[in-house]
Amino acid sequence: MIEAKGIEKAYGRLQVLRGVDLSVAQGEMVSIVGSSGAGKTTLLQILGTLDAPDHGSVAYQGVDLFSKKESELAAFRNQQIGFVFQFHHLLPEFNALENIFLPGLIAGGSKAALEERARELLEYFKIGDRADHLAGELSGGEQQRVAVARALMNRPQLLLADEPSGNLDSKNASEMHQLFKDLQRDMGQTIVLITHNQELADLADRALRMQDGLLITS
């Protein structure tokens, strides 16, 4: 599905990525671990087209992403990639249902259809009864489930997760780990995730380690 070749990225004199190669197949779950500052998040941002490499290429289903215009990349991100971060980044003025269907509104979907899709996701994540609760009225685990549901709203082909359980207690973290495995099984979701949690890393089909700006087998 996605193939990165020779990815290099520097910030000033700091060389973060030194020629990273990564191929991810449809329906595969890949984890990336490594010390803080190793370049994991930078790589994920490039895979998600939030940042551009200094050198190298990223192809999605055979198409070079960085040959696209910025407006085309924005549409691609909205429709094909779901992002999950360590912090949920829910909008506090909206309830759980509204937070989930916002990406669909941006894509131009009808509100009725989007609400139906959002409710389906809430039920799948077993928080259907929290649909009308504001973000601040949800527990940490519920907030992160809403964030994952929001990432899946537009049925993206690729889910990118950066420390998705890093802000959760051990019980909620364990449940979040199983949730990613369930998404792979039930929806055929392709997932690339960054984590410091070895339990989550070990659930992946492949566990890689970022070291010295390169990816190696964990």
Backbone as JSON, one array per atom type, in Angstrom:
{
  "sequence": "MIEAKGIEKAYGRLQVLRGVDLSVAQGEMVSIVGSSGAGKTTLLQILGTLDAPDHGSVAYQGVDLFSKKESELAAFRNQQIGFVFQFHHLLPEFNALENIFLPGLIAGGSKAALEERARELLEYFKIGDRADHLAGELSGGEQQRVAVARALMNRPQLLLADEPSGNLDSKNASEMHQLFKDLQRDMGQTIVLITHNQELADLADRALRMQDGLLITS",
  "N": [[0.82, -1.21, 0.0], [1.84, 1.28, 0.88], [4.94, 2.81, 0.25], [8.01, 3.82, 1.25], [11.02, 5.3, 0.31], [14.43, 5.77, 0.82], [14.24, 7.94, 2.66], [15.15, 11.03, 3.86], [15.7, 13.48, 6.36], [16.34, 16.57, 7.78], [16.77, 18.97, 10.39], [17.94, 21.96, 10.41], [21.22, 21.57, 11.41], [20.82, 19.13, 12.45], [20.54, 15.87, 11.66], [17.89, 13.9, 11.19], [16.5, 11.74, 9.95], [18.03, 9.21, 8.01], [17.95, 8.07, 5.45], [15.66, 6.29, 5.23], [13.9, 3.31, 4.59], [10.77, 1.88, 3.99], [8.18, -0.42, 3.63], [4.74, -1.06, 3.55], [2.18, -3.35, 3.67], [-1.18, -3.85, 2.38], [-3.6, -4.04, 4.89], [-1.81, -4.69, 6.88], [-0.21, -4.5, 10.1], [2.11, -2.47, 11.54], [4.6, -1.8, 13.89], [6.61, 0.75, 15.39], [9.34, 1.29, 17.37], [11.61, 2.92, 19.67], [14.11, 5.13, 21.04], [13.41, 8.35, 22.58], [13.45, 11.13, 20.42], [14.54, 9.79, 18.29], [13.51, 9.95, 15.77], [11.09, 8.88, 15.09], [8.48, 10.05, 15.15], [8.84, 12.05, 13.25], [9.17, 10.5, 10.93], [6.61, 9.34, 10.82], [5.03, 11.61, 10.4], [5.89, 12.32, 7.85], [5.08, 10.07, 6.37], [2.38, 10.51, 6.61], [2.07, 12.79, 5.13], [2.2, 15.21, 6.41], [4.51, 16.49, 6.7], [7.34, 17.1, 4.58], [9.86, 15.12, 2.99], [13.43, 15.76, 2.88], [14.92, 14.4, 1.05], [14.24, 11.52, -1.0], [11.31, 9.38, -1.44], [7.73, 8.92, -1.16], [5.39, 6.61, -1.85], [2.0, 5.95, -2.5], [-0.04, 3.34, -3.01], [1.29, 3.12, -5.43], [1.46, 5.73, -6.36], [3.29, 8.71, -6.39], [3.36, 10.62, -3.62], [4.36, 13.18, -2.97], [4.51, 14.5, -5.31], [2.18, 15.69, -5.7], [-0.03, 18.58, -5.54], [-0.37, 20.92, -2.79], [-3.07, 21.29, -2.08], [-4.18, 18.98, -3.11], [-2.89, 17.1, -1.57], [-3.96, 17.72, 0.94], [-6.64, 16.97, 0.6], [-6.21, 14.26, 0.15], [-5.17, 13.44, 2.65], [-7.41, 13.87, 4.26], [-9.25, 12.02, 3.27], [-7.99, 9.53, 2.99], [-6.24, 8.91, 5.07], [-6.1, 8.25, 8.51], [-5.5, 9.82, 11.59], [-4.12, 9.29, 14.79], [-3.28, 10.52, 17.91], [-1.13, 10.91, 20.84], [-2.38, 12.62, 22.66], [-5.8, 13.39, 22.76], [-6.99, 15.57, 21.43], [-9.65, 16.51, 21.13], [-12.42, 18.62, 20.33], [-13.53, 20.86, 22.7], [-16.01, 22.15, 22.78], [-17.8, 20.62, 21.45], [-19.87, 17.65, 21.34], [-19.34, 14.06, 21.79], [-20.3, 12.68, 19.5], [-20.38, 14.74, 17.56], [-17.68, 15.49, 17.45], [-16.63, 13.21, 16.26], [-17.82, 13.13, 13.68], [-16.82, 15.37, 12.38], [-14.55, 15.27, 10.48], [-15.9, 14.19, 8.3], [-17.7, 16.18, 7.64], [-15.93, 18.11, 6.74], [-15.1, 16.83, 4.46], [-17.34, 17.1, 2.96], [-19.66, 15.59, 3.29], [-23.11, 14.48, 3.85], [-25.0, 15.57, 6.65], [-26.81, 13.84, 7.94], [-26.11, 11.25, 7.05], [-23.52, 11.19, 7.99], [-23.86, 11.36, 10.75], [-25.07, 8.9, 11.21], [-23.0, 7.13, 10.52], [-21.12, 7.94, 12.48], [-22.44, 7.18, 14.83], [-22.48, 4.42, 14.48], [-19.76, 3.87, 14.76], [-19.34, 4.7, 17.42], [-20.87, 2.75, 18.73], [-19.45, 0.47, 17.99], [-17.09, 0.9, 19.39], [-18.07, 0.63, 21.87], [-19.17, 2.76, 23.33], [-21.56, 3.95, 22.89], [-23.54, 5.11, 24.46], [-22.47, 7.48, 25.2], [-22.65, 9.44, 23.36], [-23.8, 12.04, 23.36], [-22.34, 13.46, 25.17], [-20.14, 16.03, 26.2], [-16.64, 16.58, 25.39], [-15.14, 17.02, 27.73], [-16.63, 15.69, 29.6], [-16.12, 13.07, 29.37], [-14.28, 10.08, 30.18], [-10.67, 9.5, 30.3], [-10.02, 7.21, 28.77], [-12.37, 6.96, 27.25], [-12.31, 9.35, 25.82], [-10.07, 8.93, 24.18], [-10.98, 6.78, 22.66], [-13.0, 8.02, 21.24], [-11.4, 9.71, 19.75], [-10.05, 7.86, 18.13], [-12.22, 6.83, 16.75], [-12.99, 9.13, 15.35], [-10.77, 9.35, 13.66], [-11.3, 7.26, 11.98], [-13.53, 7.98, 10.61], [-13.92, 8.73, 7.87], [-13.47, 6.39, 6.61], [-10.66, 5.66, 6.15], [-7.84, 4.35, 4.31], [-5.44, 3.99, 5.54], [-4.17, 3.99, 8.81], [-2.53, 6.02, 11.05], [-0.76, 6.08, 13.99], [0.42, 7.74, 16.8], [1.95, 7.08, 19.64], [-0.54, 6.06, 20.85], [-1.59, 5.05, 23.25], [-0.2, 6.31, 25.19], [-0.98, 8.22, 27.04], [-2.66, 7.04, 28.81], [-3.98, 5.12, 31.61], [-2.9, 1.89, 32.89], [-4.95, -0.06, 32.56], [-6.77, 1.08, 30.69], [-4.95, 1.48, 28.66], [-4.26, -1.13, 27.93], [-6.72, -2.0, 26.94], [-6.94, -0.27, 24.77], [-4.85, -1.17, 23.2], [-5.78, -3.71, 22.43], [-7.9, -2.86, 20.96], [-6.78, -1.78, 18.61], [-5.83, -4.1, 17.42], [-8.25, -5.37, 17.01], [-9.39, -3.64, 15.12], [-7.76, -4.1, 12.94], [-8.41, -6.77, 12.44], [-11.28, -6.78, 12.16], [-11.93, -4.73, 10.35], [-10.02, -4.82, 8.43], [-7.99, -3.01, 8.63], [-5.17, -1.06, 7.76], [-2.31, -0.34, 9.57], [0.07, 1.82, 10.98], [2.05, 2.31, 13.7], [3.51, 4.19, 16.36], [5.2, 3.56, 19.34], [6.1, 3.39, 22.82], [5.43, 1.31, 24.28], [5.94, -1.97, 24.87], [4.17, -4.1, 24.87], [2.11, -3.29, 23.14], [3.62, -2.93, 20.8], [4.37, -5.56, 20.29], [2.02, -6.71, 19.43], [1.8, -6.17, 16.78], [2.15, -7.1, 13.28], [4.69, -6.79, 12.33], [7.52, -5.67, 14.07], [9.46, -2.87, 14.29], [12.51, -1.03, 14.82], [13.59, 2.23, 15.46], [16.7, 3.59, 14.96], [19.5, 5.58, 15.17], [18.57, 7.15, 13.05], [17.63, 5.33, 11.19], [15.63, 2.49, 10.18], [15.41, -0.62, 11.78], [15.06, -4.18, 12.21], [13.2, -5.07, 15.04]],
  "CA": [[0.0, 0.0, 0.0], [2.67, 2.47, 0.99], [6.35, 2.49, 0.15], [8.92, 4.95, 1.43], [12.37, 4.94, -0.12], [15.52, 6.73, 0.99], [13.74, 9.16, 3.3], [16.09, 11.81, 4.66], [15.13, 14.7, 6.9], [17.2, 17.28, 8.73], [16.32, 20.25, 10.91], [19.21, 22.64, 10.6], [22.36, 20.65, 11.34], [20.42, 17.85, 13.05], [20.05, 14.89, 10.68], [16.96, 13.05, 11.94], [16.32, 10.51, 9.17], [19.25, 9.07, 7.24], [17.74, 7.15, 4.34], [14.74, 5.27, 5.73], [13.08, 2.55, 3.66], [9.67, 1.18, 4.67], [7.05, -0.85, 2.83], [3.64, -1.56, 4.37], [1.19, -4.01, 2.83], [-2.6, -3.68, 2.71], [-4.08, -4.84, 6.01], [-0.72, -5.02, 7.8], [0.01, -3.65, 11.26], [3.55, -2.32, 11.76], [4.93, -0.94, 15.02], [7.95, 1.33, 15.39], [9.77, 1.69, 18.7], [12.91, 3.59, 19.66], [14.28, 6.14, 22.07], [12.9, 9.68, 22.26], [14.34, 11.88, 19.55], [15.14, 8.91, 17.28], [12.96, 10.27, 14.46], [9.87, 8.1, 14.83], [7.37, 10.95, 14.83], [9.17, 12.69, 11.97], [8.84, 9.54, 9.87], [5.15, 9.2, 10.74], [4.51, 12.82, 9.78], [6.18, 12.26, 6.42], [4.17, 9.07, 5.8], [1.05, 11.11, 6.58], [2.19, 14.0, 4.3], [2.16, 16.43, 7.22], [5.83, 17.09, 6.48], [7.94, 16.58, 3.36], [11.26, 14.73, 3.17], [14.44, 16.5, 2.13], [15.26, 13.51, -0.06], [13.48, 10.29, -0.96], [9.94, 9.41, -1.97], [6.69, 8.14, -0.52], [4.37, 6.23, -2.83], [0.79, 5.36, -1.95], [-0.62, 2.55, -4.08], [2.03, 3.39, -6.65], [1.44, 7.15, -6.73], [4.22, 9.53, -5.61], [2.53, 11.6, -2.91], [4.91, 14.53, -2.92], [4.36, 15.13, -6.62], [0.86, 16.32, -5.67], [-0.16, 19.92, -5.01], [-0.75, 20.91, -1.39], [-4.52, 21.12, -1.98], [-4.45, 17.57, -3.37], [-2.43, 16.37, -0.39], [-4.93, 17.96, 2.02], [-7.79, 16.1, 0.31], [-5.74, 12.88, 0.35], [-5.1, 13.19, 4.09], [-8.76, 13.82, 4.81], [-10.02, 10.88, 2.78], [-7.28, 8.25, 2.95], [-5.4, 8.69, 6.24], [-6.61, 8.59, 9.83], [-4.42, 10.13, 12.53], [-4.39, 9.19, 16.22], [-2.13, 11.05, 18.63], [-1.11, 10.59, 22.27], [-3.45, 13.42, 23.25], [-6.96, 13.17, 21.89], [-7.27, 16.78, 20.64], [-11.07, 16.69, 20.86], [-12.88, 20.01, 20.49], [-14.31, 20.82, 23.93], [-17.36, 22.7, 22.64], [-18.63, 19.64, 20.74], [-20.03, 16.37, 22.02], [-18.58, 12.95, 21.19], [-20.82, 12.43, 18.15], [-19.96, 15.84, 16.69], [-16.23, 15.38, 17.26], [-16.35, 12.11, 15.35], [-18.2, 13.32, 12.27], [-16.22, 16.58, 11.81], [-13.81, 15.03, 9.23], [-16.86, 13.96, 7.23], [-18.22, 17.49, 7.21], [-14.87, 18.74, 5.95], [-15.09, 16.15, 3.17], [-18.54, 17.47, 2.22], [-20.73, 14.6, 3.43], [-24.39, 14.94, 4.39], [-24.97, 15.43, 8.1], [-27.57, 12.66, 8.36], [-25.29, 10.06, 6.8], [-22.35, 11.26, 8.86], [-24.3, 11.02, 12.11], [-25.29, 7.46, 11.24], [-21.66, 6.52, 10.55], [-20.52, 8.23, 13.78], [-23.11, 6.34, 15.84], [-21.98, 3.06, 14.27], [-18.43, 3.8, 15.36], [-19.51, 4.76, 18.87], [-21.34, 1.43, 19.17], [-18.35, -0.47, 17.82], [-16.15, 1.14, 20.48], [-18.78, 0.37, 23.13], [-19.45, 4.0, 24.06], [-22.74, 4.53, 22.24], [-24.32, 5.9, 25.4], [-21.76, 8.72, 25.5], [-22.7, 10.25, 22.14], [-24.19, 13.43, 23.59], [-21.51, 14.04, 26.21], [-19.02, 16.86, 25.77], [-15.34, 15.92, 25.57], [-14.72, 17.12, 29.12], [-17.46, 14.8, 30.41], [-15.7, 11.7, 29.08], [-13.05, 9.63, 30.83], [-9.53, 9.5, 29.39], [-10.17, 6.1, 27.83], [-13.46, 7.28, 26.33], [-11.84, 10.41, 24.93], [-9.18, 8.38, 23.16], [-11.81, 5.98, 21.76], [-13.64, 8.98, 20.34], [-10.36, 10.18, 18.82], [-9.83, 6.79, 17.15], [-13.42, 6.81, 15.9], [-12.87, 10.29, 14.45], [-9.76, 9.02, 12.65], [-11.87, 6.27, 11.06], [-14.8, 8.5, 10.12], [-14.0, 8.74, 6.41], [-13.02, 5.06, 6.14], [-9.33, 5.78, 5.54], [-7.13, 3.11, 4.03], [-4.26, 3.91, 6.39], [-4.29, 4.6, 10.13], [-1.23, 6.34, 11.63], [-0.96, 6.34, 15.42], [1.64, 8.17, 17.5], [1.79, 6.85, 21.08], [-1.99, 6.16, 21.1], [-1.94, 4.71, 24.63], [0.81, 6.91, 26.05], [-1.56, 9.09, 28.06], [-3.7, 6.27, 29.48], [-3.55, 4.22, 32.67], [-2.58, 0.55, 32.39], [-6.16, -0.77, 32.13], [-7.24, 1.67, 29.43], [-3.92, 1.25, 27.64], [-4.41, -2.52, 27.48], [-7.93, -2.04, 26.11], [-6.63, 0.43, 23.53], [-4.0, -2.07, 22.41], [-6.64, -4.72, 21.83], [-8.74, -2.18, 19.98], [-6.07, -1.7, 17.33], [-5.83, -5.44, 16.84], [-9.63, -5.6, 16.55], [-9.59, -2.87, 13.9], [-7.09, -4.83, 11.88], [-9.17, -8.0, 12.16], [-12.68, -6.56, 11.77], [-12.06, -3.77, 9.25], [-8.89, -4.95, 7.51], [-7.31, -1.72, 8.68], [-3.72, -0.97, 7.69], [-1.94, 0.49, 10.71], [1.46, 2.05, 11.37], [1.99, 2.98, 15.0], [4.71, 4.46, 17.16], [4.89, 3.32, 20.73], [7.14, 2.98, 23.76], [4.86, 0.19, 25.01], [6.33, -3.2, 24.19], [2.97, -4.93, 24.69], [1.45, -2.85, 21.9], [4.53, -3.22, 19.7], [4.38, -7.0, 20.02], [0.77, -7.1, 18.77], [1.91, -5.89, 15.35], [2.69, -8.15, 12.42], [6.12, -6.52, 12.3], [7.99, -4.67, 15.02], [10.69, -2.26, 13.83], [13.13, -0.11, 15.77], [14.29, 3.39, 14.88], [17.98, 3.77, 15.62], [20.45, 6.36, 14.37], [17.93, 7.66, 11.84], [17.31, 4.24, 10.28], [14.75, 1.45, 10.7], [15.97, -1.96, 11.83], [14.14, -5.13, 12.81], [13.28, -4.97, 16.51]],
  "C": [[0.85, 1.26, 0.0], [4.14, 2.05, 0.98], [7.18, 3.76, 0.22], [10.33, 4.48, 1.08], [13.34, 6.09, 0.13], [15.13, 8.02, 1.67], [14.82, 9.79, 4.18], [15.4, 13.09, 5.13], [16.08, 15.29, 7.93], [16.5, 18.56, 9.17], [17.58, 21.03, 11.28], [20.35, 21.65, 10.43], [22.02, 19.27, 11.9], [19.83, 16.93, 11.99], [19.19, 13.87, 11.43], [16.76, 11.71, 11.25], [17.44, 10.41, 8.14], [19.1, 8.07, 6.07], [16.85, 5.99, 4.72], [13.96, 4.64, 4.57], [12.01, 1.81, 4.46], [8.57, 0.85, 3.67], [5.99, -1.44, 3.76], [2.57, -2.12, 3.44], [-0.23, -3.69, 3.29], [-2.98, -4.61, 3.86], [-3.02, -5.2, 7.04], [-0.67, -4.02, 8.95], [1.5, -3.65, 11.57], [3.76, -1.39, 12.94], [6.37, -0.46, 14.89], [8.26, 1.8, 16.8], [11.15, 2.34, 18.58], [12.94, 4.67, 20.72], [13.69, 7.48, 21.62], [13.93, 10.43, 21.43], [14.97, 11.06, 18.43], [14.61, 9.19, 15.88], [11.67, 9.57, 14.12], [8.71, 9.0, 14.4], [7.61, 11.67, 13.52], [8.82, 11.78, 10.81], [7.33, 9.42, 9.71], [4.52, 10.42, 10.08], [4.76, 12.86, 8.28], [5.28, 11.23, 5.74], [2.76, 9.64, 5.67], [0.98, 12.41, 5.8], [2.01, 15.29, 5.09], [3.48, 17.19, 7.12], [6.41, 16.43, 5.24], [9.39, 16.18, 3.62], [12.19, 15.67, 2.41], [14.85, 15.71, 0.89], [14.44, 12.23, 0.1], [12.06, 10.47, -1.45], [9.02, 8.57, -1.12], [5.61, 7.88, -1.56], [3.21, 5.55, -2.13], [0.05, 4.68, -3.09], [-0.02, 2.94, -5.44], [2.12, 4.84, -7.08], [2.37, 7.93, -5.81], [3.45, 10.67, -4.94], [3.06, 13.02, -3.03], [5.06, 15.17, -4.3], [3.04, 15.88, -6.71], [0.95, 17.75, -5.16], [-0.62, 19.84, -3.55], [-2.26, 20.71, -1.21], [-4.9, 19.65, -2.2], [-4.01, 16.72, -2.17], [-3.41, 16.53, 0.78], [-6.15, 17.07, 1.84], [-7.42, 14.64, 0.53], [-5.71, 12.54, 1.83], [-6.49, 13.02, 4.68], [-9.48, 12.52, 4.46], [-9.33, 9.54, 2.95], [-6.47, 7.93, 4.21], [-6.14, 9.11, 7.51], [-5.44, 8.77, 10.78], [-4.91, 9.96, 13.97], [-3.12, 9.61, 16.96], [-2.21, 10.66, 20.1], [-2.2, 11.35, 23.01], [-4.59, 13.49, 22.26], [-7.3, 14.36, 21.0], [-8.74, 16.89, 20.24], [-11.43, 18.16, 21.07], [-13.85, 20.07, 21.66], [-15.74, 21.31, 23.79], [-18.32, 21.74, 21.94], [-18.75, 18.36, 21.54], [-19.29, 15.27, 21.25], [-19.01, 12.7, 19.75], [-20.31, 13.49, 17.17], [-18.45, 15.8, 16.42], [-15.9, 14.31, 16.23], [-16.68, 12.47, 13.92], [-17.62, 14.6, 11.63], [-15.4, 16.31, 10.54], [-14.74, 14.77, 8.03], [-17.48, 15.25, 6.73], [-17.2, 18.21, 6.34], [-14.83, 18.14, 4.55], [-16.35, 16.42, 2.35], [-19.68, 16.48, 2.3], [-21.99, 15.2, 4.01], [-24.43, 14.65, 5.89], [-25.69, 14.18, 8.57], [-26.75, 11.39, 8.2], [-24.08, 10.02, 7.73], [-22.72, 10.89, 10.29], [-24.51, 9.52, 12.23], [-23.96, 6.72, 11.33], [-21.01, 6.73, 11.92], [-21.13, 7.36, 14.88], [-22.67, 4.88, 15.71], [-20.61, 2.88, 14.92], [-18.49, 3.84, 16.88], [-19.96, 3.41, 19.43], [-20.22, 0.4, 19.06], [-17.35, -0.34, 18.97], [-16.8, 1.06, 21.86], [-18.97, 1.63, 23.99], [-20.64, 4.72, 23.4], [-23.55, 5.42, 23.15], [-23.66, 7.22, 25.76], [-21.82, 9.72, 24.35], [-22.94, 11.73, 22.41], [-23.36, 14.11, 24.68], [-20.38, 14.87, 25.6], [-17.7, 16.15, 26.09], [-14.91, 15.92, 27.03], [-15.52, 16.24, 30.06], [-17.11, 13.33, 30.2], [-14.44, 11.35, 29.86], [-11.91, 9.65, 29.82], [-9.62, 8.4, 28.35], [-11.25, 6.36, 26.81], [-13.04, 8.36, 25.33], [-10.95, 9.84, 23.82], [-9.94, 7.46, 22.2], [-12.54, 6.88, 20.77], [-12.62, 9.48, 19.31], [-10.07, 9.13, 17.75], [-11.02, 6.71, 16.2], [-13.4, 7.96, 14.9], [-11.88, 10.0, 13.33], [-10.31, 8.07, 11.59], [-13.12, 6.77, 10.33], [-14.95, 8.37, 8.61], [-13.53, 7.43, 5.77], [-11.66, 5.12, 5.46], [-8.7, 4.41, 5.3], [-5.99, 2.89, 5.02], [-4.5, 4.65, 7.7], [-2.88, 4.77, 10.7], [-1.44, 6.75, 13.08], [0.37, 6.63, 16.09], [1.4, 8.09, 19.01], [0.31, 6.87, 21.49], [-2.41, 5.82, 22.52], [-1.03, 5.38, 25.65], [0.27, 7.76, 27.17], [-2.62, 8.38, 28.89], [-3.13, 5.43, 30.63], [-3.44, 2.8, 32.11], [-3.81, -0.19, 31.87], [-6.65, -0.24, 30.79], [-6.24, 1.47, 28.31], [-4.05, -0.16, 27.07], [-5.63, -2.67, 26.57], [-7.7, -1.36, 24.77], [-5.77, -0.44, 22.62], [-4.85, -3.12, 21.7], [-7.52, -4.12, 20.75], [-8.05, -2.08, 18.62], [-6.02, -3.06, 16.65], [-7.21, -5.79, 16.3], [-9.9, -4.87, 15.24], [-8.92, -3.55, 12.71], [-7.89, -6.05, 11.46], [-10.54, -7.7, 11.57], [-12.82, -5.69, 10.53], [-10.95, -3.89, 8.21], [-8.03, -3.71, 7.49], [-5.8, -1.87, 8.59], [-3.27, 0.05, 8.74], [-0.42, 0.6, 10.83], [1.42, 2.84, 12.67], [3.35, 3.1, 15.64], [4.34, 4.24, 18.62], [6.16, 3.06, 21.54], [6.68, 1.74, 24.53], [5.14, -1.11, 24.26], [5.15, -4.12, 23.96], [2.25, -4.57, 23.4], [2.33, -3.17, 20.7], [4.47, -4.69, 19.3], [3.09, -7.5, 19.37], [0.85, -6.95, 17.25], [2.43, -7.1, 14.59], [4.2, -8.03, 12.31], [6.45, -5.44, 13.32], [9.35, -4.17, 14.55], [11.22, -1.3, 14.89], [13.82, 1.01, 15.0], [15.57, 3.62, 15.67], [18.92, 4.5, 14.67], [19.86, 6.8, 13.03], [17.57, 6.62, 10.81], [16.36, 3.26, 10.97], [15.47, 0.12, 10.66], [14.93, -2.88, 12.44], [14.33, -5.12, 14.32], [13.81, -6.26, 17.12]]
}
